[in-house]
Amino acid sequence: MGTHLTERVVKAAEIGTRKYVIFDEACAGFGHCVFESGRKTFILIYRAAGRQRRMTIGTWLSWSVIAAREEAKRLKRDIDRGEDPMDTRTNARHAPTVDELVERYIDEHLPKLRL
């Protein structure tokens, strides 16, 4: 069973010798991860295509507990529809830049144009 995550609980979470996660009782899979370095992040652990995934939502101070919980709920709705938010994030990182698209256009299409 988890703990009801609040700003007070997150702020009071002590730094240990190992990282640990405090899970939220209001949203399954949503938790607050405390690292040895003192960094505190919000995470979502879920299953997609038979694989367990762990996604970082953001750091504490950048996200409030309420906003991070709402984001976790939104991500869970996407997962229920068959989407994998980690794949979406990964694909966005590997998408070509405008510079790369221009180079590709120059290399592949410009020589074929009749001027």
C-alpha angles and dihedrals in degrees: 000000000000135000126252099255115224133162087259093054092047093048092048094049105120125224111244139184090267134034116260139179129228107203123213118238092208097059120033113230094015116117150153115246119205116197129204088247091060095254113141122201139172115236140183121210115197144148124247126171090353094304127111111233131191116205127186112223096187147291126292111257088035090059128033118224091249094050092046091049091050090049090050090052090049091050090049090054088053090049090051088055089056099260123131111215092198091057090048091052093046093049091051091054092052096046114119118261123235088254091056092047092051091050090049092049091050092048099042109027110022095068090056095056118101111226 
